[in-house]
Amino acid sequence: MHLSRDGELVVVHDGEVRVNGVTSPVASLVAAELARLPLGLGQGVPRLGEVLALARGRIGVYVELKGPRTGAALGRLMASGGAVGVEVISGSFEPSLVDELRAAAPAVPRSVLFRPTETAAMLATCAAVGATYAHPCFRPLTPAIVDALHAAGLLVMAPHTNDPEEARAFAGLGIDVLASDDPRVLRPP
C-alpha cells in the first residue's frame, strides 16, 4: 500500500509503476492517473477504498503498509467508515508504520512482518508496537517459533504461499492466518 500524490491509499506493491518501459514513482501520480494506467486486463491501480468495497461482506483484507504515512492514512480511512463491513488486519516490515497505525486507529489489528529474525527480537518488536500478529515471512517456519509466538499471546501469520501442500504444512504447525494470493489453496486435496 502506497500513497498517491493526492494522498489516496492505492493498492500497489512497489513504490514505482512501470508502463511501456517508463517507470514512475507512485507518489508522483494522483490516484486517478494511477487508475488509468494500462496494467493489463483493462485494469489500473485501484484505490484501497474500491478494494474494500468489493470485499465488503465477502472476505477479510490484509493491508500491508509500505510507503511513508500509510499507517496514518489507513487510520483516517478506517475512521471515515471506509472499511465498514470488512475485517481489516494491517501490518508492515516497518515497525514505525505499524506504530503509526496504532496511533491513528488503535482498534485495527496489527502485525509486524519479519525477514529472518530471532524469535526474541520478533517478540520485542511486536510488544513495542502493540501487534496482535507476528508474521514471520521466512522459511523454515518451525514449531518452536510458532509455539514461542503463541506463548507470548501473539497470533501467527504464515509466510506467504500459493502452494496447497505448503499451506497444509503451515496449518499443521498451528498458524492462525495463512497469507496467500490464491484462496484455492484452502480447498481440500
N, C-alpha and C positions, 0 to 999 in steps of 0.2 A: 504494500500500500504506500503510495506516494501522494504528495500534494501537487496539484496543477498550479500554474502561475496565479490563477484566481482563487486559490485556497480550497479547492474541492478535493476530497479524497477520491482518488482514481485507482482502479484495480489493475495494477501492472506490477510485475515482479521486479524489474530492473529500473534504475533511475534514468535510463535512456531508452528511447524507442528508435528503431531503425526501419525506415521505409524507403524502398527504391534506392538503396545504397547511401541514404542520408541519415545520419544519427543526430537526434535532438534530445537534449535533456527534458525530462517530463516537466520539470519546474519552469521551463521556458515557454510552455504552451498552455493555453487556457483549456478547461475541460471540454468545451465544445469542439475545439480543434482536435484534441485527442480522440474524441468520439468519432470524428470523421476520417481518421487515418485508415487507409486500406490495409488492414492486417490479415485479411483472408476471410472467406465465407461471409463477406459483406459486413464484417464487424470491425469496430474500432475499440478504443479503450473505454470501458464503461465507468461511470461514477459508482462509488460504493452504494449510494442510496438506491440506484437502479438494481444492483445485485441483491440487496436486502429485500427490495420489493418482490423480486422473483422468488426468493427463498421463504418469504413470509408464510407461515403455516405448513411448510413442507420439510424444511431441513435447517439445521443449525449452521452457522457460518463461523469459521475461524479467520480472523483478520490479523495478518502479520504486518506489524508496523515496521516500515523500512526507512522511510525518509524523515528528515527533521520535522518536528512539530506535528507528526501524525498522531501521537498519543493525545495531545490536546484537541486536535481536530476530531478524532473519533469521540472523545468525550462530549464535544459540542453536538455532534450528530446524534449521539445517544440521548442527550438532554432535550433535544428538539423533537424527540419522538420518531426519529428516522429509522429506528430498528424495532418498533413495537411489533410484537408477534414473531420475533426472530430471536432464537437463542444465539447470543454472540459471545465468543471467547476471543480474547486478543492477546498477542504476545509479540516478542521480538528477541533477536540475538543481542540487541542493545538494551541493557537494563535501564538506562536513562529514559528510554521511550516507554518502557513498562511503568516506571515510576511516574512519568508524566501522565500516563493514562490513569494511574491510581489517584493522582491529584484531581484530575478532570472528571472522572467517572468511577468513584470507588466501588460501585456495585458491579461493575463489569469484571467477570472472572479473568484473571491474567495468568500468562505463562511466560517463562523465560526459555528460549531455545538455546541449546548448548552444542558447540563443537566438542570434540573430545576434551573432557574436563573431569577432574577428580570429583568424586561424589561429595566430599566435604565442601568443596567450592560451589557446587551446584546448590547444596543446602543453604549455604551462607547467602548466596546471591538471591535465591528465591525468598528467603526471610527478609532480606533488606528491602525488597520491593513489594512485599505482601502478595507474592504469587500464590495462586491456588494450584497451578500445574507446573511441573517440571517437564521439559520437552528435550530429552537427550536426542539430538539429531546425529547420532553416530552409531556405529556398529563395532563390536558386538554389544547389544543390549543384554545384560546378564541378569539372572535372578537376583544377585546380590545388589545390583544398582536399583532395580525395581523395589526390592524389599526395603532398602535403606530410605528411599524417597517416600514410600508409603509409611514407614515407621515415623517419619518426620511430619506426617499429616498432609503430604502432598499427593495430588493425583498425578498420574504419569501418562504422557502422550508418547506414543512410539515414534521412532524415526519414520519419516515419510516413505510409503511404499505403495506400489501399484501391483505387487506380486501377491496373488492369493495365498500361496504357500507361506511366504514370509509373514503375511498378515496373521495367519493362523498360529504361527510360531510366536509372534508378539502377544497374541491373545492368550496363549498358553503360559506366558510369563506373568499374566495378571495385570497387564496395562489397562488403563481406564479409557483412553481415547486412541483411535487409530487415525493417523494422518494419511490421506490418500486423495489423488485427483479422480479416482475411479471407484464409485460406490459399488461397482460389480465385484470388487474384491471381497465384499462381505457375503456374497452368495455362497451357500453350502457347496462343497465339491460335488 
